[in-house]
Amino acid sequence: MEFRTITQDGAAEQDIKKSRFLCQAKRVETEEEARAFIQAVKKEHYKATHNCSAFIVGEKSEIKRSSDDGEPSGTAGVPMLGVLENHDLTNVCVVVTRYFGGIKLGAGGLIRAYASSVALAIKELGIVQRKEQTSLQVELSYSQYQEYGNFLKEHELEEFDTQFTDKVQTLLYLDKENLQAIQAALTDFYQGKVIYQEGGIREVEIPQPLYDKQA
C-alpha cells in the first residue's frame, strides 16, 4: 500500500475580484466520508453562493467525483479534481466555497479561481507519501550507539523511539525491499556484534515535494 495525500486537514482562502474563495481540504478513506464532509461544509456555509467539491478515494484512486454546485458546467469541480490528479493525491476531499463579490469572472476566470484555490490549500497543507514499512528493532551498547549516527548518515536512515536503559534500543523503518540489505550492512558495520529483530508492518508518512505533471 503506497499513495500520496495531504499532510493534514485544513483550509486556505483567497480573494479574486471581490469574490471570496475558501478551500477546505480533508483526508478521507471512503466515499461516504467525503460526501459527509461536503454536506458539513455546505451546512456551515449555507449562505455562500456556491460550495463546489471534488474528491479522490482509494489506494489506486478508484473513485473520483466532482461537483460544480451551480457554477457553469466544467468551471469548478473538474478543474479542482484536476489539481488533485496533477499532484497524484488520493483519499482527499476538497470543497471550495465561493461568496460572490459582484464581479463575474467568466469561464476561464472561474476555472483558474477554483483550481488555484485548491492548489493554494495543497501548498499550505503539504503532501505526504503514505506507505507500509517494516520495523527493525536494533539493540546496541552505549559504545556502539556512539557510532550509530555514522551508520544512519551513511544509509540515509532515521532512528525512532530510542530508549536508554542498561542498553540502547531503537527502531528503524525500512521499505521491505531494503530490509535484507540494511540488516547485512548493520552486521558488517558492527562486525557481527549487533542484535536486531524484525518487527511488524507500520504505516508511515513521508513528506513529499509539490509537483505538477503539467508543469
Buried (B, 14 or more C-beta within 10 A) or exposed (E): EEBBBBBEBBBBBBEBEEBBBBBBBBBBEEBEBBBBBBEEBBEEBEEBBBBBBBBBBBEEBEBBBBBBBEBEEEBBBBBBBBBBBBBBBBBBBBBBBBBEBEEEBEEEBBBBBBBBBBBBBBEBBBBBBBBEBBBBBBEBBEEBBEEBEEBEEEBEBEBEEEEEEEEBBBBBBBEEEBBEEBBEBBEEBBEEEBBBEEEEEEEBBEEBEEEEEEE
